[in-house]
């Protein structure tokens, strides 16, 4: 950060707050954005190796696996960030070891259940999968199980302080090696279908999960030593339910559109929507990365009763998110067509879809980090209920409108849901805790709520 920029930030928000936000946490922000950019490049690489229909089926399988992974994860990736350091700080080493053991047993049981369901789904009379490949549902189930393990081990490593082992295998290695493996298949066979592409993802993800398991187990043994694990499910179970529900709903909001489009109008249109969705979602990277930095600051200020400080944090983060995202929206307006063509020249027709989805991200940015603020304060319950109601509304709109008005209607429903969510969320935040994370707080500051 230049001295001129630092002076401006200091005058607006104060030196201490600027240092905490733009200090070491900023490195995590940069790493996360870089990993997301590599994810986009990975999808472009897969698209260039496949036909539009096959890429559409690949997108449906990949996104459905992510949603099922959230279902099979039981909120454990978030819970381990809470319970591991919490038990260690209290000297409760047997409970820390017990949580790790039981979390992995729960993930293993979920994986077995997913694969049984996948086998049953693939054993129809015709033997043909929904995804155009014989064992498509089993492949989705296996990839979902591996994603669930990978998400958990990444969070466990982050809780143990192993940031590089947490990020590099999944965010870097998998996203490079999976399309490279698919490229070898294309070179040897002359074509790449959705099934072999997903198989490449499964193979590399299995290696990633295995490596992260070894590192996690080694560090846990080094930290805890040879002690017997202790179980405390009554204490763990209650917070797990809202964490699980929130993670599942978030995955559905982010990923299920492609599956809905593919189900209603076919794989070719799903491929175009998939490309448009991933391109528009680049605008959401700033919100995600800013949340990584700001969430603990929000929680600390709220727990300390420092409402003015909490509002300052939200203003600074909200302004950065809004300005950066709006600039990104302008860039997408200018070069969105070429970005879509990078997937496949035929996907240039999805430019209007991308703009509608990008508009939703822009509105979300103007509303600031409302979702993070609700989860870091006393509104985690209303957050989950609001998310469920709004997404049910979006899903109903999509199933009603898409068969009549086409794929663009799916994007319009998604953007409408974003607008509805933020209007209600901001009203709740202003009335319940007296903090407004949106840029409107500069024009109409909220009234302080004394609790």
Beta strands, then each sheet from edge to edge (+ up, - down):
end
